[in-house]
Amino acid sequence: MAIGIYFAPPAMSADKYDECIRLLKKAGAGHPPGRKYHASFGPGDKLMVFDVWTSQAAFDKFGKTLTPILEQLGIDPGQPSVMPMHKVIVPKAKAAKSK
């Protein structure tokens, strides 16, 4: 079952978030298997994150890479809210235009 995960860290700056994304990409986890959607939002000194994952197992596997990076950067993710997804609606992909 797909799950939604919402992180509201006590304090996560845009700079630390961007560094986390850079380190995840460097670790080969920029687009981890099972993550269907990722968004960060909020004021630049207190960003939050919302993800949609195909399963808890897929998120747990990603967590093995994410957690040490968060610790390295001194980011306390807080306790995430994990909820079953009722429905996810995404737009159809646009076909590439030929020249």
Residue, then its C-alpha position, 0 to 999 in steps of 0.5 A: m500500500a502506498i504511504g504518505i510521509y510528512f516531515a516537519p523538522p524543528a529547523m531545516s534551512a534551504d541551504k541544509y536541505d539543498e546539501c542533503i539533496r546533493l549528498l543523496k545524489k552523490a550516494g546514488a539515492g537522488h531518485p530512490p526506488g519506490r519514491k513516487y513524489h517528493a516536495s519540500f515547502g515552507p519558509g527558507d529557514k524551516l522547510m518541511v518535506f512530503d513524500v509518497w512512497t510505494s510502501q513502508a519497506a521502500f521508505d525504510k530501505f531509503g532511510k538507511t542512506l538518508t539517516p546518516i546524511l541527516e546526522q552528518l548535516g545536524i538535521d533533526p527530522g523530528q518524528p514523521s507522520v506516516m499515513p496510508m494514501h487514499k488516492v494519488i492523481v498525477p497528470k499524464a506525461k507530455a509527449a516529447k515534441s519532434k523537430 
